[in-house]
Amino acid sequence: MAEVPKKGLRTLILLVVWEIWKERNQRIFEHKESTTTYPLAKIKEEARLWMLVGAKRLRELLPLLV
């Protein structure tokens, strides 16, 4: 098994926590609920954006997750 890049893993954790936080705020303050698959799709979409703007370590990590 390939070694997981620590910096990429930290970036991924931050990304997931950020999306959970945004989902929480939507539910609490905007009274909007989404399906469980929606936050997962948002995480994937946001990860692509982060990689486009230079999250190099995240780019190294994501092929391991596919």
C-alpha positions as protocol buffer text, in pm:
chain_id: "A"
residue {
  index: 1
  type: MET
  ca { x: 0 y: 0 z: 0 }
}
residue {
  index: 2
  type: ALA
  ca { x: 126 y: 347 z: -85 }
}
residue {
  index: 3
  type: GLU
  ca { x: 227 y: 592 z: 185 }
}
residue {
  index: 4
  type: VAL
  ca { x: -37 y: 857 z: 255 }
}
residue {
  index: 5
  type: PRO
  ca { x: 103 y: 1212 z: 226 }
}
residue {
  index: 6
  type: LYS
  ca { x: 47 y: 1372 z: 569 }
}
residue {
  index: 7
  type: LYS
  ca { x: 3 y: 1723 z: 434 }
}
residue {
  index: 8
  type: GLY
  ca { x: -253 y: 1601 z: 180 }
}
residue {
  index: 9
  type: LEU
  ca { x: -440 y: 1415 z: 453 }
}
residue {
  index: 10
  type: ARG
  ca { x: -451 y: 1729 z: 669 }
}
residue {
  index: 11
  type: THR
  ca { x: -583 y: 1927 z: 373 }
}
residue {
  index: 12
  type: LEU
  ca { x: -851 y: 1665 z: 310 }
}
residue {
  index: 13
  type: ILE
  ca { x: -953 y: 1671 z: 678 }
}
residue {
  index: 14
  type: LEU
  ca { x: -982 y: 2050 z: 667 }
}
residue {
  index: 15
  type: LEU
  ca { x: -1191 y: 2027 z: 352 }
}
residue {
  index: 16
  type: VAL
  ca { x: -1429 y: 1770 z: 504 }
}
residue {
  index: 17
  type: VAL
  ca { x: -1465 y: 1967 z: 828 }
}
residue {
  index: 18
  type: TRP
  ca { x: -1529 y: 2286 z: 629 }
}
residue {
  index: 19
  type: GLU
  ca { x: -1807 y: 2122 z: 427 }
}
residue {
  index: 20
  type: ILE
  ca { x: -1964 y: 1972 z: 742 }
}
residue {
  index: 21
  type: TRP
  ca { x: -1954 y: 2318 z: 902 }
}
residue {
  index: 22
  type: LYS
  ca { x: -2124 y: 2476 z: 600 }
}
residue {
  index: 23
  type: GLU
  ca { x: -2390 y: 2203 z: 597 }
}
residue {
  index: 24
  type: ARG
  ca { x: -2450 y: 2255 z: 969 }
}
residue {
  index: 25
  type: ASN
  ca { x: -2492 y: 2629 z: 920 }
}
residue {
  index: 26
  type: GLN
  ca { x: -2739 y: 2574 z: 637 }
}
residue {
  index: 27
  type: ARG
  ca { x: -2948 y: 2344 z: 855 }
}
residue {
  index: 28
  type: ILE
  ca { x: -2943 y: 2570 z: 1160 }
}
residue {
  index: 29
  type: PHE
  ca { x: -2961 y: 2920 z: 1015 }
}
residue {
  index: 30
  type: GLU
  ca { x: -3132 y: 2868 z: 680 }
}
residue {
  index: 31
  type: HIS
  ca { x: -3349 y: 2570 z: 781 }
}
residue {
  index: 32
  type: LYS
  ca { x: -3235 y: 2379 z: 472 }
}
residue {
  index: 33
  type: GLU
  ca { x: -3164 y: 2008 z: 479 }
}
residue {
  index: 34
  type: SER
  ca { x: -2997 y: 1808 z: 207 }
}
residue {
  index: 35
  type: THR
  ca { x: -2957 y: 1440 z: 141 }
}
residue {
  index: 36
  type: THR
  ca { x: -2656 y: 1256 z: 279 }
}
residue {
  index: 37
  type: THR
  ca { x: -2508 y: 1229 z: -69 }
}
residue {
  index: 38
  type: TYR
  ca { x: -2515 y: 1605 z: -126 }
}
residue {
  index: 39
  type: PRO
  ca { x: -2234 y: 1689 z: 121 }
}
residue {
  index: 40
  type: LEU
  ca { x: -2023 y: 1412 z: -32 }
}
residue {
  index: 41
  type: ALA
  ca { x: -2073 y: 1559 z: -378 }
}
residue {
  index: 42
  type: LYS
  ca { x: -1985 y: 1904 z: -243 }
}
residue {
  index: 43
  type: ILE
  ca { x: -1665 y: 1766 z: -88 }
}
residue {
  index: 44
  type: LYS
  ca { x: -1561 y: 1619 z: -424 }
}
residue {
  index: 45
  type: GLU
  ca { x: -1646 y: 1941 z: -607 }
}
residue {
  index: 46
  type: GLU
  ca { x: -1463 y: 2156 z: -352 }
}
residue {
  index: 47
  type: ALA
  ca { x: -1160 y: 1923 z: -363 }
}
residue {
  index: 48
  type: ARG
  ca { x: -1139 y: 1972 z: -740 }
}
residue {
  index: 49
  type: LEU
  ca { x: -1146 y: 2349 z: -691 }
}
residue {
  index: 50
  type: TRP
  ca { x: -879 y: 2337 z: -420 }
}
residue {
  index: 51
  type: MET
  ca { x: -657 y: 2130 z: -650 }
}
residue {
  index: 52
  type: LEU
  ca { x: -709 y: 2377 z: -936 }
}
residue {
  index: 53
  type: VAL
  ca { x: -586 y: 2662 z: -718 }
}
residue {
  index: 54
  type: GLY
  ca { x: -278 y: 2475 z: -602 }
}
residue {
  index: 55
  type: ALA
  ca { x: -348 y: 2215 z: -331 }
}
residue {
  index: 56
  type: LYS
  ca { x: -65 y: 1994 z: -458 }
}
residue {
  index: 57
  type: ARG
  ca { x: -65 y: 1749 z: -168 }
}
residue {
  index: 58
  type: LEU
  ca { x: -439 y: 1696 z: -201 }
}
residue {
  index: 59
  type: ARG
  ca { x: -382 y: 1609 z: -567 }
}
residue {
  index: 60
  type: GLU
  ca { x: -130 y: 1345 z: -456 }
}
residue {
  index: 61
  type: LEU
  ca { x: -376 y: 1197 z: -207 }
}
residue {
  index: 62
  type: LEU
  ca { x: -698 y: 1177 z: -407 }
}
residue {
  index: 63
  type: PRO
  ca { x: -586 y: 910 z: -655 }
}
residue {
  index: 64
  type: LEU
  ca { x: -537 y: 685 z: -350 }
}
residue {
  index: 65
  type: LEU
  ca { x: -899 y: 738 z: -248 }
}
residue {
  index: 66
  type: VAL
  ca { x: -1058 y: 653 z: -583 }
}
